C-alpha cells in the first residue's frame, strides 16, 4: 500500500542558480504534455533570438573593423622601403635606392612628371605604370636596374645626379 507523503515531508526541489524563473522545474513537472512542448518551443525561440542578435552585433563590429583596416596606414612608405630593402638585401644598395626614390618622387607612388609623363616612385615611362601599386613599381624598377646597371643602384643614382635621368 502506498503511503501519501504530506506536503511538509516532500523533498524540496533545489533550484538551479541559472534557472531563476524556474523553467526547468516547470518543464519537468509537465513531462510529455502540450504545455511543456509550447514552453520548450518558446525557450528555444528565445534562445535562437538571443543568439541571432549577438551574431548580428558581432557582424556589425567586424564590419567596422574591416572598414578601419581598408584605410591606408600612415606608415606605407616605411613598408615600401622595408620591402625594397628585403628585395635588395644590401644596405649600401638600399641607401642609393632610397635616395633615388626621394629624388624622383619623394616616395609617392602616384607622382607624375608633367613634362615627360613618367609615373610613380621611380618615375617609370611605361603606359601601364599608373595601374601598378607601389610594390609592383618597386619590382619593375628592380628589373630595370638589373638590366641597365647590372643591379647597381648607386650607378643609377650617380647617373641621375649627373644627367637628371637614369
C-alpha positions as CSV (number, residue, x, y, z in Angstrom):
1,X,0.0,0.0,0.0
2,X,1.3,3.4,-1.0
3,X,1.6,6.0,1.7
4,X,0.8,9.5,0.9
5,X,3.5,12.0,1.8
6,X,2.3,15.1,3.4
7,X,3.3,18.4,1.9
8,X,5.7,19.3,4.7
9,X,7.5,16.0,4.3
10,X,8.1,16.2,0.5
11,X,11.7,16.7,-0.6
12,X,12.2,20.3,-1.6
13,X,13.5,20.9,-5.2
14,X,16.7,22.8,-5.3
15,X,16.5,25.5,-7.9
16,X,19.4,25.8,-10.3
17,X,21.1,29.2,-10.0
18,X,20.8,29.7,-13.7
19,X,17.2,28.7,-13.6
20,X,16.0,31.9,-11.9
21,X,12.5,31.7,-13.3
22,X,12.1,28.0,-12.8
23,X,11.6,27.0,-16.4
24,X,13.4,23.7,-16.0
25,X,11.4,22.8,-12.9
26,X,8.1,23.7,-14.6
27,X,9.1,21.7,-17.7
28,X,10.0,18.7,-15.5
29,X,6.5,18.8,-14.0
30,X,4.8,18.8,-17.4
31,X,6.6,15.8,-19.0
32,X,5.1,14.9,-22.4
33,X,2.3,17.4,-22.2
34,X,1.3,20.0,-24.7
35,X,2.1,23.0,-22.4
36,X,5.6,21.5,-22.0
37,X,6.1,21.4,-25.7
38,X,4.9,25.0,-26.0
39,X,7.3,26.2,-23.3
40,X,10.1,24.2,-24.8
41,X,9.4,25.8,-28.2
42,X,9.2,29.3,-26.5
43,X,12.5,28.7,-24.7
44,X,14.1,27.5,-27.9
45,X,12.8,30.5,-29.8
46,X,14.1,33.0,-27.2
47,X,17.5,31.3,-27.2
48,X,17.7,31.5,-31.0
49,X,16.6,35.1,-30.9
50,X,19.4,36.0,-28.4
51,X,22.0,34.1,-30.4
52,X,21.0,35.8,-33.7
53,X,21.1,39.2,-32.1
54,X,24.5,38.5,-30.6
55,X,25.8,37.3,-34.1
56,X,24.3,40.4,-35.7
57,X,26.1,42.6,-33.2
58,X,29.4,40.8,-33.8
59,X,28.9,41.1,-37.6
60,X,28.5,44.9,-37.2
61,X,31.6,45.1,-35.1
62,X,33.6,43.1,-37.7
63,X,32.3,45.3,-40.5
64,X,33.5,48.4,-38.7
65,X,36.9,46.7,-38.1
66,X,37.2,45.9,-41.8
67,X,36.4,49.5,-42.7
68,X,39.2,50.7,-40.5
69,X,41.7,48.1,-42.0
70,X,40.9,49.3,-45.5
71,X,42.1,52.8,-44.8
72,X,45.7,53.4,-45.8
73,X,48.1,53.0,-43.0
74,X,50.2,56.0,-42.1
75,X,53.5,54.1,-42.5
76,X,53.1,52.9,-46.1
77,X,56.3,54.5,-47.1
78,X,58.2,52.6,-44.4
79,X,56.6,49.3,-45.6
80,X,57.7,50.0,-49.2
81,X,61.2,50.8,-48.1
82,X,61.3,47.7,-46.0
83,X,60.1,45.7,-49.0
84,X,62.8,47.2,-51.2
85,X,65.5,46.5,-48.6
86,X,64.4,42.9,-48.3
87,X,64.5,42.5,-52.1
88,X,68.0,44.1,-52.3
89,X,69.4,42.5,-49.1
90,X,72.3,45.0,-49.2
91,X,72.4,48.2,-47.1
92,X,74.6,50.2,-49.4
93,X,72.4,49.5,-52.4
94,X,69.3,50.2,-50.4
95,X,70.7,53.7,-49.4
96,X,71.2,54.5,-53.1
97,X,67.8,53.2,-53.9
98,X,66.2,55.2,-51.1
99,X,67.9,58.4,-52.4
100,X,66.8,57.6,-55.9
101,X,63.2,57.3,-54.6
102,X,63.4,60.5,-52.7
103,X,64.9,62.5,-55.6
104,X,62.4,61.0,-58.2
105,X,59.1,61.3,-56.3
106,X,59.7,61.6,-52.6
107,X,58.4,58.0,-52.4
108,X,55.0,58.9,-53.8
109,X,53.6,56.1,-55.9
110,X,51.2,58.5,-57.7
111,X,53.7,61.2,-58.6
112,X,53.5,62.3,-62.2
113,X,56.1,64.3,-64.2
114,X,54.1,66.7,-66.3
115,X,56.9,67.2,-68.9
116,X,57.7,63.5,-69.6
117,X,54.6,61.7,-68.3
118,X,56.8,59.5,-66.1
119,X,54.8,58.0,-63.2
120,X,55.4,56.5,-59.8
121,X,58.0,56.2,-57.1
122,X,60.9,55.8,-59.6
123,X,59.2,57.6,-62.5
124,X,58.5,54.8,-64.9
125,X,57.9,55.7,-68.5
126,X,55.6,52.7,-69.1
127,X,52.0,53.4,-70.1
128,X,51.0,50.7,-67.6
129,X,52.8,52.3,-64.6
130,X,49.7,54.1,-63.4
131,X,48.0,50.7,-62.9
132,X,50.8,49.3,-60.7
133,X,50.7,49.6,-56.9
134,X,53.9,50.7,-55.0
135,X,55.1,47.1,-54.7
136,X,54.8,46.4,-58.4
137,X,56.6,49.7,-59.1
138,X,59.5,48.5,-56.9
139,X,59.6,45.1,-58.5
140,X,59.6,46.6,-62.1
141,X,62.3,49.1,-61.1
142,X,64.5,46.3,-59.7
143,X,64.2,44.5,-63.1
144,X,65.1,47.8,-64.8
145,X,68.1,48.4,-62.6
146,X,69.3,44.8,-63.0
147,X,69.1,45.0,-66.8
148,X,70.5,48.6,-67.3
149,X,73.0,49.0,-64.4
150,X,73.8,45.3,-63.6
151,X,71.9,45.6,-60.3
152,X,73.9,48.6,-59.1
153,X,71.5,51.2,-57.7
154,X,74.5,53.6,-56.9
155,X,75.3,53.8,-60.6
156,X,71.7,54.7,-61.4
157,X,71.9,57.4,-58.6
158,X,75.1,58.9,-59.9
159,X,73.7,59.0,-63.5
160,X,70.5,60.8,-62.1
161,X,72.7,63.3,-60.4
162,X,74.9,63.9,-63.5
163,X,72.3,63.9,-66.3
164,X,69.0,64.3,-64.4
165,X,67.6,61.0,-65.6
166,X,68.6,57.3,-65.1
